[in-house]
Amino acid sequence: MKKTLVSALTTALVVGAASTTFAAANPFSDVPADHWAYDAVSQLAADGVIEGYGDSTFKGNRNITRYEMAQMVAKAMAKSTSGADKALIDKLAAEFAEELNNLGVRVSNLERNADMVKWNGKAEYTYTHTKTKPQVGPKTSNSDGNLLFRLEPTAEINDHWHVKARLDASTKVQSDGPDSININNGSTDKSDRVQLKRIWAQGDYDKFQVKLGKFASFNDDAWADHTFTGAELSYGKELRGVLGFGRLNRDGDFFGGTQRAVLPAAITNDGSKRASVGYQYIGVEYNKDKFNAGLAYHRAKLSDGRFNNGNFVGFSNNNTEDTMNLIGIKAGYKFSKNVALKGWYAQSNADIQKKAASFEVDYKGAQQENKGTWGAWLAYRHMGRNGAIHPGTFDVVGAGEKGWEIGGNYTFLKNIVGTLRYGKTKDIGANPNKYDHFFGRVEFFF
């Protein structure tokens, strides 16, 4: 369909909705002041809907292409319109839908490129207090307070690939436990630190996903709450297979908190140097409607090292094992909108404390975007030091402990959430110490 520029001035009705009168100066030498379209042409030029030609002419009798018309319609659509004017826009948009779609692709790309990096994050304060009742000796207690500021940027590369990261800045504001700072003995305060916890590239396709870099391990919500550097491939939606391989990161203790993966005793006896740890996992997950389940195998292999005896427990009786093989299963079911049950069990090839498990009942749950929402849970956890890649998953049931946890959370205002937990636990094994763990946290999301 061809239209002349003069007949195309019906768009002036649209643009006119945003102006009380056509009073702009006419920039075109071939549109006389007494022409019926003089005011419309002038206003359209002033609003940027039409541009004319480089020789200062309008050439109103020239046929225009559909694409040229679509450009004018797109610019008119950007105006604030209502009533009859909006109805006219809708008709023009329907007529030039294909051309507008093509034009819209370019516009969307420009808008997307203008905001290629998105930032999320939070600020939080955490307070913990632990009372210890040892088998022998007096009761003790200690408290800690910590501030955390977290940034989680996402940068777009193209339609399928993004780069993601997590940057944490933390500082202790109170500590009277074993990690407290004694300024009189010349120790260095290491409580203030900034860490790039994660950074990876992620490609998302219809059923296929790939991750490359430093990111959370598969099953990080259960027995593998640790980061590693490597690659992960997954395929599927409701039924998903996952394969990962790389090296465990050294920014934290794995295999039991105090348990160390160390070089041979000929090099070090105190666990201060850690061997390189190769890491692989393979698993499958199913998630549909109210039910979810998973099965996974994780393997950690020391390079020129072994799992040495730590302060409390070892990995194997002969103290020569250099490979950890772990199998875990998990499942969950949502009985109603408010009630859900979830649990997992994992076991390694260790001789000591080789099992870890968690069973939890949830009621509702705080939603950070909805003021007044809340939730509560009751759980029993058994966290054998060698029953998980990192058994420090939970806040009030520590590595090498077993016991009950009760907790709740509440959204005070939009994006402000408070959480309380209490754990009554004891050490796994003979002659256990007993603990009362108290945990409180307030989070400000942005």
Helices and strands as residue ranges (DSSP letters): E 3-4, G 7-10, H 11-16, H 38-46, E 63-64, H 66-77, H 83-95, H 97-114, E 117-133, E 140-156, E 161-175, E 193-204, E 208-216, E 227-236, E 239-248, E 260-262, E 277-288, E 291-302, E 306-308, E 323-334, E 339-348, E 355-364, E 374-383, E 401-413, E 416-427, E 434-445
